[in-house]
Amino acid sequence: MKNEIEINVSLLGQLKLASIIEAATLALLVGFGALSRFDQWGVDHLMPGASFGEKEPTITDSLVPLLGAHWDTWLGGVANIVTLPASFLI
């Protein structure tokens, strides 16, 4: 019984270490830009209707929630309504 407990604890420790190493590796890859192609693909294909402008927000945009929001698609409308309550916390 004691050997089984030691094996389970040892296995759990190994899994934690593997998870830490994987997270650190992913952070380094993202930090050095090695995954930018995949990020760009995700933006282009998995975020339909997204518009990322270069315009700086004005003070009015910052004070009034959803003032500069896009309502042109149903997905944009749903996203705006769902995120409205959280906008007051920022």
HUZIVEN-V713583 format. One record per residue. NEAR is the number of other ideal C-beta (glycine too) atoms within 12 Angstrom. Layout:
near->NEAR
near->NEAR
This chain:
near->7
near->8
near->9
near->10
near->11
near->12
near->13
near->14
near->14
near->14
near->14
near->14
near->14
near->14
near->14
near->14
near->14
near->14
near->14
near->14
near->14
near->14
near->14
near->14
near->16
near->16
near->14
near->14
near->17
near->15
near->12
near->11
near->12
near->14
near->17
near->14
near->12
near->16
near->16
near->14
near->12
near->14
near->16
near->14
near->11
near->13
near->17
near->15
near->19
near->17
near->16
near->11
near->10
near->6
near->9
near->9
near->15
near->11
near->9
near->11
near->16
near->14
near->14
near->15
near->20
near->23
near->17
near->20
near->22
near->19
near->17
near->14
near->16
near->13
near->17
near->21
near->17
near->15
near->22
near->23
near->17
near->14
near->17
near->18
near->12
near->13
near->20
near->11
near->8
near->10
